[in-house]
């Protein structure tokens, strides 16, 4: 369990440091609809992450187990593929940011604050299907598959990954609903920082995590 946990923590952190869901969180919390939209969005985000990594783990469990003292070729090949794809997406994100105008707000930003509870729930679910989220959940699923722990330990590890991956959405929402006046200036500052630096940070982390996943895959070939 300890080895799997060591693999899941950096993957969860990489999932947590994701510009789009954090920016959507801030936009909802700064809108007039935050009291009816923030919690549904959080529920959608958490449930979507939990569902994706659970399904991935179940799918990974169907992969054939390697023979003793034999390389885990299937796992290695999948990890290399996930790692290379993550690196490519990270580089693409950084390059797109460098080519775009600094501080320019996404076109969809104005619409986020006006959505109601139902659409917020759907948005939280849908954001898990972004390429970054799918790749990281796939990598987490392979880590759980390789650990070969029991059902209870696997369930605990899935919840740990979900808690880490969704923390950057959950914490601001809970803090803002409890103390909106205290949080609003911080949310405004965070929004400005994300507009200028978010994609570059996300892209860099994707490259780093992608390299680690690819190297792990190579060691299993």
C-alpha positions in Angstrom: 0.0 0.0 0.0 2.9 2.3 0.8 4.4 2.0 -2.6 1.1 2.7 -4.4 0.5 5.7 -2.1 4.0 7.1 -3.0 3.0 6.9 -6.7 -0.5 8.3 -6.2 0.5 11.5 -4.2 2.4 13.2 -7.1 -0.3 12.2 -9.5 -3.0 13.7 -7.2 -1.0 16.9 -6.8 -0.6 17.2 -10.6 -4.4 16.8 -11.0 -5.0 19.4 -8.3 -2.8 22.0 -10.0 -5.1 22.4 -13.0 -5.9 25.8 -14.3 -9.4 25.3 -15.7 -11.3 23.7 -12.8 -9.6 26.2 -10.3 -10.5 29.2 -12.5 -14.1 27.9 -12.9 -14.2 27.6 -9.1 -13.1 31.2 -8.6 -15.5 32.5 -11.2 -18.4 30.7 -9.6 -17.4 32.0 -6.1 -17.1 35.6 -7.3 -20.6 35.4 -9.0 -24.0 36.2 -7.5 -24.9 32.5 -7.9 -22.3 31.0 -5.7 -24.7 30.0 -2.9 -26.6 27.8 -5.3 -23.9 26.8 -7.8 -20.7 26.2 -5.8 -21.7 23.0 -4.0 -23.3 21.3 -7.0 -20.1 22.1 -9.0 -18.0 20.7 -6.1 -20.1 17.5 -6.0 -19.8 17.1 -9.8 -16.0 17.5 -9.6 -15.5 15.1 -6.8 -17.9 12.5 -8.0 -16.5 12.7 -11.5 -12.9 12.2 -10.3 -13.9 9.3 -8.0 -15.9 7.6 -10.8 -13.1 8.0 -13.3 -10.3 6.6 -11.2 -12.6 3.8 -9.9 -13.6 2.7 -13.4 -10.0 2.9 -14.5 -8.9 0.7 -11.6 -11.5 -1.9 -12.4 -10.4 -1.8 -16.1 -6.8 -2.1 -15.1 -7.6 -5.1 -12.9 -8.6 -7.0 -16.1 -5.0 -6.7 -17.5 -3.0 -10.0 -17.3 -0.7 -10.2 -14.3 3.0 -10.7 -15.3 4.7 -14.0 -14.4 7.1 -13.9 -11.5 10.5 -12.4 -12.3 9.1 -11.3 -15.8 8.8 -7.7 -17.0 5.4 -6.2 -16.8 5.3 -5.3 -20.5 1.7 -4.2 -20.7 1.9 -1.8 -17.8 5.2 -0.5 -19.0 4.0 0.2 -22.5 0.8 1.9 -21.1 2.9 4.1 -18.7 5.2 5.1 -21.5 2.3 6.0 -23.7 0.6 8.0 -20.9 3.9 9.7 -20.0 4.8 10.8 -23.5 1.2 12.1 -24.1 1.4 14.1 -20.9 4.7 15.6 -21.9 3.3 16.6 -25.3 0.2 18.1 -23.7 2.3 20.1 -21.2 4.6 21.5 -23.9 1.6 22.4 -26.0 0.0 24.2 -23.1 3.1 26.3 -22.5 3.6 27.1 -26.1 0.0 28.2 -26.5 0.3 30.5 -23.5 3.4 32.0 -24.9 1.7 32.7 -28.2 -1.5 34.2 -26.6 -2.0 37.7 -25.3 -1.1 38.0 -21.6 -3.9 38.5 -19.2 -6.7 37.8 -21.7 -9.7 36.1 -20.2 -11.2 33.0 -21.8 -14.3 33.5 -23.8 -16.3 31.2 -21.6 -15.5 33.0 -18.4 -18.4 35.3 -18.5 -20.9 32.5 -18.9 -19.7 30.5 -15.9 -21.0 32.9 -13.3 -24.5 32.8 -14.7 -25.1 29.0 -14.7 -27.4 27.4 -12.1 -27.1 24.4 -9.9 -27.9 21.7 -12.5 -25.4 23.1 -15.1 -22.8 23.5 -12.4 -23.1 19.9 -11.4 -22.8 18.9 -15.1 -19.8 21.2 -15.6 -18.0 19.6 -12.6 -18.6 16.2 -14.0 -17.6 17.1 -17.6 -14.3 18.8 -16.6 -13.0 15.4 -15.5 -13.1 14.3 -19.1 -10.3 16.8 -20.1 -7.2 15.0 -21.5 -5.1 15.9 -18.5 -7.7 14.4 -16.0 -8.2 11.3 -18.0 -4.4 10.7 -18.4 -3.7 11.2 -14.6 -6.6 8.9 -13.6 -5.3 6.3 -16.0 -1.8 6.6 -14.5 -3.3 6.4 -11.0 -5.3 3.3 -12.0 -2.2 1.6 -13.3 -0.4 2.3 -10.0 -3.3 0.8 -8.1 -3.3 -2.2 -10.4 0.4 -2.8 -9.9 0.1 -2.6 -6.1 -2.3 -5.6 -6.1 -3.7 -4.6 -2.7 -7.0 -5.9 -1.3 -10.3 -4.3 -2.0 -10.4 -2.2 1.2 -6.8 -0.9 0.7 -7.6 -0.1 -2.9 -10.7 1.8 -2.0 -8.8 3.8 0.6 -6.1 4.7 -2.0 -8.8 5.8 -4.5 -10.3 8.1 -1.9 -6.9 9.5 -1.0 -6.2 10.3 -4.7 -9.6 11.8 -5.1 -9.1 14.0 -2.0 -5.8 15.3 -3.2 -6.9 15.8 -6.8 -10.0 17.8 -5.8 -8.6 19.7 -2.9 -7.9 22.9 -4.8 -11.6 23.1 -5.7 -13.0 21.9 -2.4 -11.0 24.1 -0.1 -11.8 27.5 -1.7 -15.5 26.6 -2.0 -15.8 25.6 1.7 -13.7 28.6 2.9 -15.7 31.0 0.8 -19.1 29.7 1.8 -18.0 30.0 5.5 -16.4 33.4 5.2 -17.2 35.1 1.9 -16.0 38.6 2.8 -12.6 37.3 3.9 -12.1 35.2 0.9 -13.3 37.5 -1.9 -10.0 39.6 -2.1 -8.0 36.5 -2.1 -10.1 35.0 -4.9 -9.6 38.2 -7.0 -5.8 38.0 -6.5 -5.8 34.3 -7.3 -7.8 34.9 -10.5 -5.4 37.5 -11.7 -2.4 35.3 -11.0 -4.0 32.3 -12.8 -4.7 34.5 -15.9 -1.0 35.3 -16.2 0.7 32.1 -14.9 -1.7 29.3 -14.6 -1.3 27.6 -18.0 2.5 27.8 -17.8 2.5 26.2 -14.3 0.1 23.5 -15.4 2.1 22.7 -18.5 5.4 22.5 -16.6 3.9 20.1 -14.1 2.4 18.0 -16.8 5.9 17.7 -18.4 7.5 16.7 -15.1 4.9 14.2 -14.2 4.9 12.8 -17.8 8.6 12.2 -17.6 8.3 10.4 -14.3 5.5 8.2 -15.6 7.4 7.4 -18.8 10.6 6.5 -16.8 8.5 4.3 -14.5 7.1 2.6 -17.6 10.5 2.0 -19.1 11.7 0.3 -15.9 8.8 -2.2 -16.3 9.6 -3.1 -19.9 
